[in-house]
Amino acid sequence: MLAAVPPVFGLYSSFYPVIMYCFFGTSRHISIGPFAVISLMIGGVAVRLVPDDIVIPGGVNATNGTEARDALRVKVAMSVTLLSGIIQFCLGVCRFGFVAIYLTEPLVRGFTTAAAVHVFTSMLKYLFGVKTKRYSGIFSVVYVVMGTGISAGFNLQESYSVDVVGTLPLGLLPPANPDTSLFHLVYVDAIAIAIVGFSVTISMAKTLANKHGYQVDGNQELIALGICNSIGSLFQTFSISCSLSRSLVQEGTGGKTQTIWLTTFVSSLFLGLDYGLITAVIIALLTVIYRTQSPSYKVLGQLPDTDVYIDIDAYEEVKEIPGIKIFQINAPIYYANSDLYSNALKRKTGVNPALIMGARRKALRKYAKEVGNAGVTNAAVVKADAEMDGEDVKKPEEDDEVKYPPIVIKTTFPEEMQRFMPQGENVHTVILDFTQVNFIDSVGVKTLAGIVKEYGDVGIYVYLAGCSPQVVNDLTRNRFFENPTLKELLFHSIHDAVLGSQVREAMAEQETSAPPPQDDMEPNATATPEA
């Protein structure tokens, strides 16, 4: 109705352009379709060229006259849409999207707020059933508000009968060529519609992109809008842009692409509304499961002279701390991805406890072969194997207090055997960044406990950094802290865990280098009096 064409063409404009934007657009959140301000501009052109009191040749009656008038207005709208789409496409190809960099945040917010006011006021006359003439240009909003206020101030009871859309035609119309002979009459309006449509789209796209940490390409957005409008006009759609309300609803409900809309539409169209809705919900749930099963894994490093830790693959200045690996996941850890998490940890950090254990055993056997003293060396190998497997840990007696095995087993690995070990970084601590983990279930807790034990068996500490209260509660409820010593693995931040690891290693090195204490006399010796 705002576009001065039958309402069904608004449905067409909500369908065809969305499909094309899925392939050519760069924003993950905006919703493409009819926009009230653009519709008002389209309607202004249509009413100017085909006014209400136009005389339709042929002596038709009122009903047929209205249909003929609407058909002419549709032609005008299609012509404006095609021309505006061509203009947008050409601007995009000519790299005119650079103007988007001049759309600062205050400008964008002011523009979108003003657009929202235009949308609100344009709906008032339909809400109250008031008949008003169309106004465009400066102060058009003021005219609408004044007209609505005056109409509401009088006792116009007949005006409360709000018009209804009526019966909509079934099916989709076949493609038709827009009337290009009208271009010379509408080119000024087409330029204005092309620029306003792009401004609305790029403004909302930039706002949502800044909020969610990604970028949009202004040139590609122009090309996408040009394709949507020019090709859409062949299917009798009118100019589209970004819908502010639908975009905010889509972003607020977690929508990140146009794919869910397309899936819901197709399934509901071919399976019916009931089965289509169920299918769409199942597909959405499968999408969530897939995203949590395939999260982003990162190895973090330190920005020099700061307590900031970021992805080492994204920034050249970031350096890993010697002896420490920091591993991050951006998803919850639960039954569907717990094994994937454990495998990714070993793959991304390059620290695999099983490979380390195997390399140590191979080094022991090489050393035994070189020394040649089979009896003594094999015994040493067996003893070392037992230490690496944790078999020499004493079991608590029944009457004594329960004693838990140590979290980390420091294997007595002779220095002369180090030359048999493969070259590589000597990692003593793995820090698991849990700042983006919002929950962990019982399977995830079991996997985490296995990781702590597996790395601890080869002398590597595993620290947990940035756990939220929810994650700590999940760990406690699933008895992760049954061994109270495990609470010492929790750190408030990555930097705290790094400092804790460095202090621990410094103290251990100091204890190793300190000379053993010596008594002044033998235990059974007796002091002799001085002469």
N, C-alpha and C positions, 0 to 999 in steps of 0.2 A: 504493500500500500504506500509506503514512503517513496518507492521508486515510480509510482503512478502506473504500474503494470499489474496485471492479475497476480494474486498471491502465489500461485503455483510456480511462477518463474523464480520466486525466491527459493523454493525447494530445489529447482534445477541448479540454482547458483550455489546451493549448499552441498551439492553432490559432485559435479564434474571437476570444479577447481581443486577440491580437497585431494582427489586422486592424483592430479598432476603435481600438486605441491609436495606430496609425499616423496616424489622422485627428484624434484629440482630445488626445493627450499632448503635452507640451512638452519632454521630455528627448530628446536626440539619441543617447544612448548606452545607456540601460538596456534590459534584455531582460525583457519582461513574460511571465509564465507561472506555473506552479506553484512555490511556495516552501515549503521543508520545514517551517518554523515554522508557517506558515498551514495547511499540510496536516495537521500534528499537531493543531492546534486544531480543524480540521474533523473529523478522526478522533475526537477526544475527545468531541465532541458526538454524532457518529453512534453511537459505541460506548455512550455513556451512555443514549441513547434506544433503541437497538437492540443490546443486549448479545449476546455470543456464545451464551449459554445461553437465548436467547429461545425461547419455544414458538410455532411457526408453526401456526396452526389449519389443519385439513384433513388431518392425518395423512400428511404428505409424507415421503419418504425423506430420507436425509442429503444427497444431491446436490441434490435440489430444494429442501431446506431451506436450504442455503447460498445458492442462487440467490435464493430469496425473501428471505432476510436481507439479502443485498447490495442487492436492489432497494429494500428499505425504507431502508437506509442511504443509498442514492443520493437518495431522496426527501428525507431529512433534510439531506443536503449541499446539494441544490438550494435548499431553503427557506432555509437559512442564507446561502447565496450571494446569493440574491435580496434578502433583507432587508439584508445588509451592503452590497450595492450601492446600495440605496435610501438607506441611511443616509449613505454616502459622497457620493452625488449631492446629497442635501439639505444636507450640511455644506459642500459646494463652492459651492452656490448661495447659502448664507448667509454666504459669505466666511470660513469657518472655517479656511481655509488659512493665515491669518496666524500660526498657531502655528508654522509652519515657520521663522519668523525667530528663534524661541527655540531652534532646534536648532543650537547652536554646533558648531564643527568638532570639539572634543574629545568632545562628546556624540555627534555623528554617528559618529565613528570608534569610540568605545566601544560604541555600539549595534550597528553592523555587525559588529564583532569578536565580540561576544556572540552575535549571530545566527548567525555562521559556526560558533561552537562548538556551538550547538544543532543545526545541520545535521549537523555531523560526528558528534556523539554519537548522533543519531537514526538514522544509517546503520550504526552498529556492529553492531546485532543482525542486520541483514540480511547484513552482510559475513561474520559468523561463524555465521550460521544459528541464532541463539539465540532461543527463544520467550520473550517478556517481556510483562507486562501494560502497559497504557498508563498513564502518569502525566502529569498536567498541573499547572500552578501552580508555586509556589515550590519550588526544589530538585528540579525534575523531571529536570534534567540529572544531578544527583548520583545520583538513583535509577537512571537508565539506566546510568551509569558503574559504579556498584556492582554492579548486576545482571550487566552484561557481564563485569566482573572475576571475580565469583564463578563464573560459568558457565565462564569460560576456565580457572579454577584446577582444575577437576575433569576427569576423563577421560571427557568426554561425546562419544564418537566418533560416536554417532548424530546428534549435533547438527551435524556437519560436512556433512551432506547439505543444502546450501543450497537453499531453495525457488526454483522458477523461476516466471516469469510465466505461462507456458502459452500456449495459442492465443488470439489476439486476434480479435474479430469484425471482419469486413470492412465497409467503407463507414461512412457517418455516420448517426447516429440522427436521426429527424425531430424538429422542435421539440415541446416538451411544456411544459405549464403546471406550475410548481412548486406544491407543496401549501402554500397560505397558511394552512391551519388549524394549522400547526405553529409559527406565528410567536410565539405566547405562550409556547412552550416553549424557544425558541432566541434570543429577542431579546437577552438578556444576552450570550450568546456572539457574536451578530452584531455588537453594539456593539464588543466587544473585538477581533474579527477586522477590523472596519472601521478601527479606530484603529491596530492593529498593522500591517495591510497598508499603510496610508498612511504610517506612520512609516518602515517599511522602504523604501518606494519613494522618498519625498522625501529620505531620508538618502543613499541611493546616488545619486539624481539630483543633489543638491546637491554631493556630493563630486566627481562627474565634471564637473559644470558649472563648478565652481571651477577644476578642473584645466585645462579647455579654454576658459575665458574667456567663458562665457555664463550666462544666468540661466534658472531654471525658475520657473513660476508655481504656487504651492502650491494655490490655488483651482482652477486648471484641472486639476491632477493629481488632485485629489479628484473632480472631475466625470468625468475620463477613467476613473479606476478604478471609479466608480459605474456608468458606462455599460458598461464591460467586464464587470463582475460581474452587473449586473441583466439585461442582454441576453444575456450568456453563459449565465446559468442557464436560459434558455429552450431552449438547445441542450445542456443537461445537463453543463455545466462546473461545477467548484467554484471557490471564491474564489481569486483570483490576486493576485500582487503582483510586486515586482521580484525576480528571481533574482540573487543576488550573484555566483555563479560564472559564469553565462552573461553577465551584464553586463560583468564584468571581462574575460572572453575576447573579447567583442564589441568592447570599447573597446581592448583590447590589439592586436587585429588590424586596427584602423583603422576599425571600423564607426561611422558617425555617424548613421544613421537606421535605421528598421525596414524600409526599402524593399528592401534587398538580400535580407533574409530572405524577404519576400513574393515577390520575383521568383524566387528559387531554388526556393521551394516550388511555385509555380504551374508553372514550366517543368518541374520534375522530375515533377510530378503528371501532366501532360498529355503530355509528350514521352518519359517514361521516365527512369530514373536516369542513364543514360549521356549521352543527348542533353540532358537537363535540366541536368546538371552543366556540360557544354560551353557551353550557352546562358547559364547564370548567370555563368560565367567571362568570356565575351565581353561580357555586359552590364556586369559590374563593370569590365572594362578600358575599355569605352566611357565609363563614368561617370568614371573617372580622367582620360581624355583630355578629356572635356568640362570637367571642373573646371580642368584646366591651360590649356585654351583660353579659359576665361572666368574668369580670376583677378580679384582685387581690385586696382584701380589707385588710388593715392592721391597727392595733392599735399600735401607736408608743410610745416609752418611751425614756428617756434621758440616755445617757451614762454618768455615774457619773463624775462630775467636768468638763464637756465639753458642747459645744453647738451642739452636734451631737444627732440626734433623729432617732432611727431605730426600726425595728420590735421587739416587746416584746416577740414574740413566737420563734424568731430565736436566741436570745442571752440571757443567764441567767443573765449577769451583768446589763442589761438594766432595769431601774425602772421607773414606771409611777409616774408622779408628782401629789401629793395629790390635789384633787379638780379639776384636769384638765384631759380631755380626748382628745387625738390627733388621728385623723382618716385620713387615706390616701387611695386614689384610683389611679390606674395606667392606667386610660383610660379617654377619653372625657366623658362629661355628656350631654346626649342628649335624645331625645324622647324614644329611645329604652331601655335605662337603668336607666332613672331618678328615677322611682319608686323603682327599685331594689337598687339603691344607698341609697335612704331614708330608706328603710327597713334594709339594711345592716348596716347603721350607728347606728340604734337603737339596732340591734342584737349584733354587735361586741362590742360596747361600753358599753352595758348594761344600757344605759340611755334612757328611753322611756318616753317622756313628757306625753303621755296619761295615762300611768300607774302611774306616779308621781301625776298627777292631781286627778286620782281616789283614790289613797292612801290618799291624803290630805283630800278629801271630806269624806272618810270613817273615818278618824281620828277625823274630826270635829263632825261627828254624834256620834261616840263613846264617845267623850268628853261631848257632850250634854246629852247623856243618863246617864252618870255617875254623872254629876252635878245635873240633875233632874229639873232644872229651865227651863221648856219648853219654856216659853214665851221669856225670855231674851236670852236663848241660841239659840233657833231657829232663832231669829233675828240676833244673831251674826253669825250663820252659813250661813244665806242668805247673809249677808253683806260680809262675807269671800268668799262665792261662787262668788258673783258679782265682788269682787276684783280679784279673780283668773281668771275669764272670761274676765277681762278688761272692765267691763261695767261701771265703775265709772269714766272712762276717759272723761274729758270734751270735748264736741264738739266745734269746733271753730265757732265763730259768723261770719255772712256773711260779715260784714264790716271790720272785723279784718284780719290781715295777717294769711295765712294758717298755722296751727300748726299741726304737725304730732304726732301721738301717740308715747309714748316711745318705744324703741326697746325691752327693758327688763322691765317687770313688777315685782317689788319687793313686794310680798304678805306679809302682816302683819300676820304672822302665830305665835300665842302665844307659848311661850316656854313650857308651861304646857301641850300642846298638842303633843309635840315631842315624848313623850313616847308611843303614839298610832301609830306612824309611823313605818313601817318596818325597820329593821336594814339594813344599806347600806352606801356606800360612799356618802358624801355630795359633789356633783359635781356642780361647779359654772361656769365652762367654757368648751366649746367644740371647739377645733381648727380643722378646716378642711384644710388638707394639699393639696394644689392645684399645687404643683410643677410638677406633672406628668399629669396634665390636660391641653391639648393643645387647646381645644375649648369647649364652652358650648352654646347650642342653646336656643331658646325661651322657650321650655318646661323645659329644665334643669334649666333655670333662675327662672321660676315660681316655680319649685320644691325647689330650693335653698331659695327663698323668704319664702316659706311655712315652711322650716326647721328653718329659723331664727325666724319667728313669733311663731312657735310651741314651740321651746325651750325658747324663750323670755317670753312666757306666764307663764312659771313655774320658772322664775327668773334665767335662764341659758343663759349666753352670748355665741354667736357663732361667732368665728373669722375666717377669711379667710387668709391663709398664703401662700406665694410663688406664687401668681397669675402672670402669664405672661402678657405682654402688650396686647396680643390677647384676653386673657380671660377678662381682664379689659374692653377692647373695647366691647366685647360681652355683658358684664353686663351692660355697659352704654347704648348701643344701644337698649337693651331690657328693659330699664327703671328700672333697679334694684336699682339705686341710686336716684330714684324719691324723696325719703326721704334722704336729704343730710347727715343726721346723720349716715346712713349706711356706708358711706365712712370711718368712724372711725373703722370699723370692719376689714379693710384691713391692713395687716402687711407684711413686706418684707420677713420675714423668720419665721420659727416655733419658733425659740428662741426669736425673737422680740415679737411674740404673747404671749409666756409664760411670759416674763418679764412684758409686758403690763397688763396681767391678774393679776399677783402677786402684781404689784403696785396698781392696781384698788382695789383689795381686802384689801390691807393694809390701803389704804386711807379710805375705807368704814368702816373698823373696828375702825380706829382712830376716825372717826366722831361719831360712835355709842358709844364709850367709853368716849367721851368728855362730861363733865357736861354741862347742858343747861345754857345759859347766864342768869344772874339775874341783874335786874335794881337796882340802888341804892335807888330809891324812886318810889312811885307810880306815874302814869302819871298825875293825877290831884292834886298831893300834891304840896304845895307851901312852899318855904324855909322860915324859921323864922329867923329873925336877932338874933345875939348873944346878950346876955345881957351885 
